[in-house]
Amino acid sequence: MRSLIATDQDRNTFIQKIMQIPLDGKRRWTAEFKPFRIQRTIKQNSLYRVWLRCIAAETGNDINDLDECFKQKHLSWQVKEVLGDTVVRRIHTSTLNTAEFTVYLEAVKMQMLVNYGIELKSPGEDHWDDFYSHYGQER
């Protein structure tokens, strides 16, 4: 059972559902509560992959190398204390929500335009259909 809880009524309905779960000793249950967060969308991920194919074709670089390069340039680091040691790791794009991934995409788009003159198109922009027909499919 999954529920989005945003109001008192939502919470009360959820509690009623929980109270109906049989605790007969035959089954055990796991419950998890966490803040709701919209992850990046499949459309955003697909757009990023099209852009990577375009950039690879235009620069001769490997798609995976480009992806790593952009992550290193545009994503921050996370510092945690683990077993008394400081652990530093880069934030991954898979942990970004929709708004954060939008910022990441815009940073990549601007870097490519300003530094390399490569104009990355998005759905709804002029010439998107041509751009997609050229770079949209993996080869």
CNS distance restraints for C-alpha pairs under 8 A (distance, minus, plus):
assign (resid   3 and name CA) (resid  14 and name CA) 7.07 0.50 0.50
assign (resid   4 and name CA) (resid  10 and name CA) 7.43 0.50 0.50
assign (resid   4 and name CA) (resid  36 and name CA) 7.48 0.50 0.50
assign (resid   5 and name CA) (resid  10 and name CA) 5.08 0.50 0.50
assign (resid   5 and name CA) (resid  11 and name CA) 5.69 0.50 0.50
assign (resid   5 and name CA) (resid  14 and name CA) 7.90 0.50 0.50
assign (resid   6 and name CA) (resid  10 and name CA) 6.26 0.50 0.50
assign (resid   6 and name CA) (resid  11 and name CA) 7.49 0.50 0.50
assign (resid   7 and name CA) (resid  11 and name CA) 6.38 0.50 0.50
assign (resid   8 and name CA) (resid  12 and name CA) 6.16 0.50 0.50
assign (resid   9 and name CA) (resid  13 and name CA) 6.07 0.50 0.50
assign (resid  10 and name CA) (resid  14 and name CA) 6.16 0.50 0.50
assign (resid  11 and name CA) (resid  15 and name CA) 6.18 0.50 0.50
assign (resid  12 and name CA) (resid  16 and name CA) 6.24 0.50 0.50
assign (resid  13 and name CA) (resid  17 and name CA) 6.36 0.50 0.50
assign (resid  14 and name CA) (resid  18 and name CA) 6.26 0.50 0.50
assign (resid  15 and name CA) (resid  19 and name CA) 6.17 0.50 0.50
assign (resid  16 and name CA) (resid  20 and name CA) 6.55 0.50 0.50
assign (resid  17 and name CA) (resid  21 and name CA) 6.95 0.50 0.50
assign (resid  23 and name CA) (resid  27 and name CA) 7.18 0.50 0.50
assign (resid  23 and name CA) (resid  28 and name CA) 7.66 0.50 0.50
assign (resid  37 and name CA) (resid  97 and name CA) 6.80 0.50 0.50
assign (resid  38 and name CA) (resid  97 and name CA) 5.43 0.50 0.50
assign (resid  38 and name CA) (resid  98 and name CA) 6.16 0.50 0.50
assign (resid  39 and name CA) (resid  94 and name CA) 7.87 0.50 0.50
assign (resid  39 and name CA) (resid  95 and name CA) 7.19 0.50 0.50
assign (resid  39 and name CA) (resid  96 and name CA) 6.28 0.50 0.50
assign (resid  39 and name CA) (resid  97 and name CA) 4.10 0.50 0.50
assign (resid  39 and name CA) (resid  98 and name CA) 5.52 0.50 0.50
assign (resid  40 and name CA) (resid  44 and name CA) 6.52 0.50 0.50
assign (resid  40 and name CA) (resid  45 and name CA) 7.25 0.50 0.50
assign (resid  40 and name CA) (resid  94 and name CA) 7.43 0.50 0.50
assign (resid  40 and name CA) (resid  96 and name CA) 6.17 0.50 0.50
assign (resid  40 and name CA) (resid  97 and name CA) 4.74 0.50 0.50
assign (resid  40 and name CA) (resid  98 and name CA) 4.09 0.50 0.50
assign (resid  40 and name CA) (resid  99 and name CA) 7.69 0.50 0.50
assign (resid  40 and name CA) (resid 101 and name CA) 6.15 0.50 0.50
assign (resid  41 and name CA) (resid  45 and name CA) 6.38 0.50 0.50
assign (resid  41 and name CA) (resid  98 and name CA) 6.34 0.50 0.50
assign (resid  42 and name CA) (resid  46 and name CA) 6.04 0.50 0.50
assign (resid  43 and name CA) (resid  47 and name CA) 6.10 0.50 0.50
assign (resid  44 and name CA) (resid  48 and name CA) 6.21 0.50 0.50
assign (resid  44 and name CA) (resid 101 and name CA) 7.65 0.50 0.50
assign (resid  44 and name CA) (resid 102 and name CA) 7.72 0.50 0.50
assign (resid  45 and name CA) (resid  49 and name CA) 6.33 0.50 0.50
assign (resid  46 and name CA) (resid  50 and name CA) 6.35 0.50 0.50
assign (resid  47 and name CA) (resid  51 and name CA) 6.22 0.50 0.50
assign (resid  47 and name CA) (resid 122 and name CA) 7.31 0.50 0.50
assign (resid  48 and name CA) (resid  52 and name CA) 6.15 0.50 0.50
assign (resid  48 and name CA) (resid 105 and name CA) 7.14 0.50 0.50
assign (resid  49 and name CA) (resid  53 and name CA) 6.29 0.50 0.50
assign (resid  50 and name CA) (resid  54 and name CA) 6.29 0.50 0.50
assign (resid  50 and name CA) (resid 132 and name CA) 7.40 0.50 0.50
assign (resid  50 and name CA) (resid 135 and name CA) 5.86 0.50 0.50
assign (resid  50 and name CA) (resid 136 and name CA) 5.20 0.50 0.50
assign (resid  50 and name CA) (resid 137 and name CA) 7.57 0.50 0.50
assign (resid  51 and name CA) (resid  55 and name CA) 6.12 0.50 0.50
assign (resid  51 and name CA) (resid 120 and name CA) 6.40 0.50 0.50
assign (resid  51 and name CA) (resid 135 and name CA) 7.62 0.50 0.50
assign (resid  52 and name CA) (resid  56 and name CA) 5.97 0.50 0.50
assign (resid  52 and name CA) (resid  63 and name CA) 5.76 0.50 0.50
assign (resid  52 and name CA) (resid  66 and name CA) 7.01 0.50 0.50
assign (resid  52 and name CA) (resid  67 and name CA) 7.21 0.50 0.50
assign (resid  53 and name CA) (resid  57 and name CA) 6.08 0.50 0.50
assign (resid  53 and name CA) (resid  63 and name CA) 6.51 0.50 0.50
assign (resid  53 and name CA) (resid 135 and name CA) 6.02 0.50 0.50
assign (resid  53 and name CA) (resid 136 and name CA) 7.72 0.50 0.50
assign (resid  53 and name CA) (resid 138 and name CA) 7.48 0.50 0.50
assign (resid  54 and name CA) (resid  58 and name CA) 6.12 0.50 0.50
assign (resid  54 and name CA) (resid 120 and name CA) 7.82 0.50 0.50
assign (resid  54 and name CA) (resid 135 and name CA) 5.53 0.50 0.50
assign (resid  55 and name CA) (resid  59 and name CA) 5.87 0.50 0.50
assign (resid  55 and name CA) (resid  60 and name CA) 7.85 0.50 0.50
assign (resid  55 and name CA) (resid  61 and name CA) 7.62 0.50 0.50
assign (resid  55 and name CA) (resid  63 and name CA) 7.95 0.50 0.50
assign (resid  55 and name CA) (resid 118 and name CA) 7.53 0.50 0.50
assign (resid  56 and name CA) (resid  60 and name CA) 5.19 0.50 0.50
assign (resid  56 and name CA) (resid  61 and name CA) 4.87 0.50 0.50
assign (resid  56 and name CA) (resid  62 and name CA) 5.85 0.50 0.50
assign (resid  56 and name CA) (resid  63 and name CA) 5.74 0.50 0.50
assign (resid  56 and name CA) (resid  66 and name CA) 7.45 0.50 0.50
assign (resid  57 and name CA) (resid  61 and name CA) 7.47 0.50 0.50
assign (resid  58 and name CA) (resid 118 and name CA) 7.86 0.50 0.50
assign (resid  61 and name CA) (resid  65 and name CA) 6.96 0.50 0.50
assign (resid  61 and name CA) (resid  66 and name CA) 6.70 0.50 0.50
assign (resid  62 and name CA) (resid  66 and name CA) 6.20 0.50 0.50
assign (resid  63 and name CA) (resid  67 and name CA) 6.15 0.50 0.50
assign (resid  64 and name CA) (resid  68 and name CA) 6.24 0.50 0.50
assign (resid  65 and name CA) (resid  69 and name CA) 6.06 0.50 0.50
assign (resid  66 and name CA) (resid  70 and name CA) 6.17 0.50 0.50
assign (resid  67 and name CA) (resid  71 and name CA) 6.24 0.50 0.50
assign (resid  68 and name CA) (resid  72 and name CA) 6.15 0.50 0.50
assign (resid  69 and name CA) (resid  73 and name CA) 6.21 0.50 0.50
assign (resid  70 and name CA) (resid  74 and name CA) 5.81 0.50 0.50
assign (resid  70 and name CA) (resid  75 and name CA) 7.81 0.50 0.50
assign (resid  70 and name CA) (resid 108 and name CA) 6.76 0.50 0.50
assign (resid  71 and name CA) (resid  75 and name CA) 5.25 0.50 0.50
assign (resid  71 and name CA) (resid  92 and name CA) 7.51 0.50 0.50
assign (resid  71 and name CA) (resid  93 and name CA) 7.55 0.50 0.50
assign (resid  72 and name CA) (resid  76 and name CA) 7.85 0.50 0.50
assign (resid  72 and name CA) (resid  90 and name CA) 7.73 0.50 0.50
assign (resid  74 and name CA) (resid 104 and name CA) 6.58 0.50 0.50
assign (resid  74 and name CA) (resid 107 and name CA) 6.93 0.50 0.50
assign (resid  74 and name CA) (resid 108 and name CA) 7.71 0.50 0.50
assign (resid  75 and name CA) (resid  90 and name CA) 6.95 0.50 0.50
assign (resid  75 and name CA) (resid  91 and name CA) 6.23 0.50 0.50
assign (resid  75 and name CA) (resid  92 and name CA) 7.61 0.50 0.50
assign (resid  75 and name CA) (resid 104 and name CA) 7.60 0.50 0.50
assign (resid  76 and name CA) (resid  90 and name CA) 6.07 0.50 0.50
assign (resid  76 and name CA) (resid  91 and name CA) 6.05 0.50 0.50
assign (resid  77 and name CA) (resid  88 and name CA) 6.61 0.50 0.50
assign (resid  77 and name CA) (resid  89 and name CA) 5.56 0.50 0.50
assign (resid  77 and name CA) (resid  90 and name CA) 4.36 0.50 0.50
assign (resid  77 and name CA) (resid  91 and name CA) 5.73 0.50 0.50
assign (resid  78 and name CA) (resid  88 and name CA) 5.71 0.50 0.50
assign (resid  78 and name CA) (resid  89 and name CA) 5.38 0.50 0.50
assign (resid  78 and name CA) (resid  90 and name CA) 5.96 0.50 0.50
assign (resid  78 and name CA) (resid  91 and name CA) 6.26 0.50 0.50
assign (resid  79 and name CA) (resid  86 and name CA) 6.76 0.50 0.50
assign (resid  79 and name CA) (resid  87 and name CA) 5.72 0.50 0.50
assign (resid  79 and name CA) (resid  88 and name CA) 4.59 0.50 0.50
assign (resid  79 and name CA) (resid  89 and name CA) 6.65 0.50 0.50
assign (resid  80 and name CA) (resid  86 and name CA) 5.75 0.50 0.50
assign (resid  80 and name CA) (resid  87 and name CA) 5.23 0.50 0.50
assign (resid  80 and name CA) (resid  88 and name CA) 6.53 0.50 0.50
assign (resid  81 and name CA) (resid  85 and name CA) 5.54 0.50 0.50
assign (resid  81 and name CA) (resid  86 and name CA) 4.66 0.50 0.50
assign (resid  81 and name CA) (resid  87 and name CA) 6.07 0.50 0.50
assign (resid  82 and name CA) (resid  86 and name CA) 6.22 0.50 0.50
assign (resid  82 and name CA) (resid  87 and name CA) 6.51 0.50 0.50
assign (resid  91 and name CA) (resid  95 and name CA) 7.20 0.50 0.50
assign (resid  92 and name CA) (resid  96 and name CA) 7.24 0.50 0.50
assign (resid  93 and name CA) (resid 101 and name CA) 7.08 0.50 0.50
assign (resid  96 and name CA) (resid 100 and name CA) 5.47 0.50 0.50
assign (resid  96 and name CA) (resid 101 and name CA) 5.59 0.50 0.50
assign (resid  97 and name CA) (resid 101 and name CA) 6.03 0.50 0.50
assign (resid  98 and name CA) (resid 102 and name CA) 6.15 0.50 0.50
assign (resid  99 and name CA) (resid 103 and name CA) 6.46 0.50 0.50
assign (resid 100 and name CA) (resid 104 and name CA) 6.34 0.50 0.50
assign (resid 101 and name CA) (resid 105 and name CA) 6.10 0.50 0.50
assign (resid 102 and name CA) (resid 106 and name CA) 6.19 0.50 0.50
assign (resid 103 and name CA) (resid 107 and name CA) 6.22 0.50 0.50
assign (resid 104 and name CA) (resid 108 and name CA) 6.37 0.50 0.50
assign (resid 105 and name CA) (resid 109 and name CA) 6.09 0.50 0.50
assign (resid 106 and name CA) (resid 110 and name CA) 6.06 0.50 0.50
assign (resid 107 and name CA) (resid 111 and name CA) 6.10 0.50 0.50
assign (resid 108 and name CA) (resid 112 and name CA) 6.22 0.50 0.50
assign (resid 109 and name CA) (resid 113 and name CA) 6.26 0.50 0.50
assign (resid 109 and name CA) (resid 119 and name CA) 7.35 0.50 0.50
assign (resid 109 and name CA) (resid 120 and name CA) 6.04 0.50 0.50
assign (resid 110 and name CA) (resid 114 and name CA) 5.88 0.50 0.50
assign (resid 111 and name CA) (resid 115 and name CA) 5.64 0.50 0.50
assign (resid 111 and name CA) (resid 116 and name CA) 7.53 0.50 0.50
assign (resid 112 and name CA) (resid 116 and name CA) 5.15 0.50 0.50
assign (resid 112 and name CA) (resid 117 and name CA) 6.23 0.50 0.50
assign (resid 112 and name CA) (resid 118 and name CA) 5.28 0.50 0.50
assign (resid 112 and name CA) (resid 119 and name CA) 6.96 0.50 0.50
assign (resid 112 and name CA) (resid 120 and name CA) 7.70 0.50 0.50
assign (resid 113 and name CA) (resid 117 and name CA) 4.38 0.50 0.50
assign (resid 113 and name CA) (resid 118 and name CA) 4.79 0.50 0.50
assign (resid 113 and name CA) (resid 119 and name CA) 5.34 0.50 0.50
assign (resid 113 and name CA) (resid 120 and name CA) 7.55 0.50 0.50
assign (resid 114 and name CA) (resid 118 and name CA) 7.96 0.50 0.50
assign (resid 121 and name CA) (resid 125 and name CA) 6.45 0.50 0.50
assign (resid 121 and name CA) (resid 126 and name CA) 7.89 0.50 0.50
assign (resid 121 and name CA) (resid 127 and name CA) 7.45 0.50 0.50
assign (resid 121 and name CA) (resid 128 and name CA) 5.67 0.50 0.50
assign (resid 121 and name CA) (resid 131 and name CA) 6.67 0.50 0.50
assign (resid 122 and name CA) (resid 128 and name CA) 6.14 0.50 0.50
assign (resid 123 and name CA) (resid 128 and name CA) 5.72 0.50 0.50
assign (resid 123 and name CA) (resid 129 and name CA) 7.96 0.50 0.50
assign (resid 124 and name CA) (resid 128 and name CA) 6.57 0.50 0.50
assign (resid 127 and name CA) (resid 131 and name CA) 6.18 0.50 0.50
assign (resid 128 and name CA) (resid 132 and name CA) 5.95 0.50 0.50
assign (resid 129 and name CA) (resid 133 and name CA) 6.01 0.50 0.50
assign (resid 130 and name CA) (resid 134 and name CA) 6.23 0.50 0.50
assign (resid 131 and name CA) (resid 135 and name CA) 6.11 0.50 0.50
assign (resid 131 and name CA) (resid 136 and name CA) 7.41 0.50 0.50
assign (resid 132 and name CA) (resid 136 and name CA) 4.40 0.50 0.50
assign (resid 132 and name CA) (resid 137 and name CA) 7.80 0.50 0.50
assign (resid 133 and name CA) (resid 137 and name CA) 7.40 0.50 0.50
